[in-house]
Amino acid sequence: MSLLKTAANLAAGLTLLGLATIAATALSGVGHRWVDILAQFTAPALTAAVGVTLICLLLRLWPAAGTGVVTCGLLLLAVWPQWSPPRAPAPLPGQPVVRVYSANLWVYNADVQAMRRSIAAADPDIVMLVEMGAVATARADTILAGYPYRTDLHQPDRGRDARSIVASRYPIVRTLPSPPDGLSAAGAVIQTPLGPLDVFAVHLTRPWPYQYQWGQITQVMALTQRRLEAPVHPVIAAGDFNSVSSARIGRQVQADMNLVAAPAWPGTWPTRLPAFAGITIDQVYHSPDLALVSRRLGEPTGSDHRPVVTQFTRAAP
């Protein structure tokens, strides 16, 4: 083996071992912030590992290619719970379907027409928006045309001039309280063809190192408390959770609130990456008495997050 080929094998092998570390952190289930931050990146790491492995195969770098195959397998195993969540209830045939649109609009986004086009193309029954900035708030009647029932827009988001909002074609029979608990979320009870639904448009803080280390954990605790104090109806919690569903915060949401995660492929963030390589931090969680009919990405809004369009019906007993 030539010196050049040896060096190429070594460089590729070290790169793949670094990517395998991301798989190991995700599979470990360790919730420490240093580990959890790496566990968020399994989807782009898998894309990178597949690319490096294919190059190694083309160049006949067999030792590195073997490492790549193992790394790809570990990363696929790590990301699979996000793409195909367990406990997904089966739909009850012949029941009504409710379509939900959820999106992080990005606080500095001023592309009102893109926001409106995206919502109109999805044609949802319920709209759940977070990080709605000053421009979007001022043009809410344009963006949310056809959705006369809305929660209060005055919901601060991490101290910035941003809002969380729930809008609906169906009547909002109750706006759920938003106490000063550090959580940016708008909640409402909506009367739908499926009966009353408790919905929460959620925006969790960023994980370490951008915010204090317990921020996300305490905010999920606050969301859980709001859920416990809400009427006992089926639940949909959607928005920017700043965590993949299989990492620490996703596991906490599902365990503490008894919710099921919607599939997370393709990814939602950042939009500069292809969706197949993106990270789904824009989650949709639902209670087990609802069944997910479909999940897809919506059209661009001008944000660095892609919107998510989901459909729900009653779950089979």
Steps between C-alpha positions, in 0.01 A plus 500: 500500500646834399574766757233724344239227523597429861461869586161514325382192689613654827334837433173342389506251786550773761217704348269201514599420857409858593158451341465168682549690826177689425321167459646374827381807692148463361483128570637540852187679623717720724321828569798713602514819295846426356370169365151616409621781274678244279195273493309770310711453187443136408316576173766727342770269637339206320491697174867590542594141585322364192682755283844420644437126475399523134816697422707238680335224295562687175866553593532141626601611846383171646593545869330841514204368299452221756507755780248705302255212465507441877466874569203532265333206671548652845370839387198345332426314822535826695278710273232237437295576816458856365397388152273218615390571857373212713149484647338660195122431532306364203224720355136413550345460152225733382574780745541874423850634433642827637798661326753697708765745377785584740797724435776712651473818291830651630469826687678713236313351203313768303389288202127524568404373156708184542336434837155547350577281196634222719191492723262527206675214317473276806130589548503403869215505748725613786807725476765501774772764467798584720764772483259728316686833476382860488441507122304174501300609802406828334383308190328217688168561324671442164701197609207340681221594260224242530585418863270721706552322831833590660674506832639821648802613298672658798714203593866602547767265366822492705477873570492597133226668303363166386179308553353152507151462358229245432251579221213282385212460259313338787389688810748547783284432802769578755840667504729308734683717755862603442642554850845659551677164505775576248331305220411662169182319396148588393228254598136459401210257508356469149166345411574280196322215313707269723358671808687744725878507456752656739772655283827666600725702266836457674842661472764367737821685567820400325709225662840553656722692431263777393279505810528383860529125517166422669292728278346238276441258785313752714298619200382146427406475867296821455336360186414181688340702778294698248384173349397368840301817568327494158173317429539128442487487119724358229820705476716635216821683598693636203771755432872548543618275782869555417556127542457185297235265633745228607730727703465614861223757456302291252508207739387725786204635301385151407547349846370783719207598276421153361528626143603333175744663257417539133763361258789742451611443141569705298665756727381850577814698591704671370355580159848545353540121524298265278198374693624139492811609694325745732427473870139481611481729800154617388298225661137393509396295802154357560315298759443126436126552444591671171654325200730667252371464144787679325794732557674712236692825466326818393615759250769752606401795716821702483611352834803282567251232613276296273133479597337165582156390378338212687160331486327331793200281560370290788718208604371146494428365850 
